[in-house]
Amino acid sequence: MLTTEQTTQIHKTAEVLSVRIGERTRIWQFVVVLSGAKIGADTNICSHCFIENDVIIGDRVTVKSGVQLWDGMRVGNDVFIGPNVSFTNDKFPRSKRYPEAFLETRIEDGASLGAGAIILPGVTIGRGAMVGAGSVVTKSIPPHSIVFGSPARIKGYVESLPNSETARDLSKAVPEIGSTERLSVRNVTVHRMARFEDIRGSLSVGNFPSDIPFEAKRYFLVFDVPSIETRGQHAHRQCHQFLICVRGSCSVVVDDGHKRAEVRLNSPNKGIYLPPMVWGVQYNFTSDAVLLVFASDRYNPDDYIRSYSEFVELVREEP
């Protein structure tokens, strides 16, 4: 049986000391909420949960049974936390010894955490990410990534945006030499450059700006990337980029804030063009992968947008 205080519904067996509970939120059997906690609207806290003082929970959140949210937790809007997910806030816990400040753990908007996952302190679960059941999260998780395992590793990316495209093999996506294919993501194109083979070996060539659609002022190489790691995870305000995996293969995720696509680069005569204001991520590198990147501008740290949330806000502000 739930009792109602205004439009908030609190079960009679729950002990709710906080007055900062949003409208239409439901708190079920044997839940304890300490006085400093803040819980948003339309949120559902299932039975046998504990919420400490320095905890902020957003709107439309679901917290399933058996979850404890400790000091330092910041939970965004539309988050799903599965049953018995375990959070921590102290890397070196000792009985009766308390740090000066507990580490802040952030679960960003729209993320989902599967049952029994363990989240170490101080990490951020990025917007829209999915954590598999039973996973052990030891590092921050990029937005929209799918992770699982112990330790949790990136296995893919969520296709949660309208009209997003799934992973594709460029050998099928761009079959003709000299051809270009436009993806659904704003102004992103995949290219197949000329390739020549004979008994002396193979050669691939591209011309600026006919094959690579800008004049390059800089290049860099990415190699020796552990398969568990990701690269990129940023957008540029002005800089154009063109990516070619000259050896091995890797996956490239492109995102314009409205649509998302994933492409597998797996040949030295195939590339992908990333214009400004497109979020890019590279992951799933083979052990021998060498990624060549041409850039239209010299390195400028002010040109980088490294927060996905900031990137989305900037996209929304565009005319």
Disulfide bonds with the S-S distance in Angstrom:
none
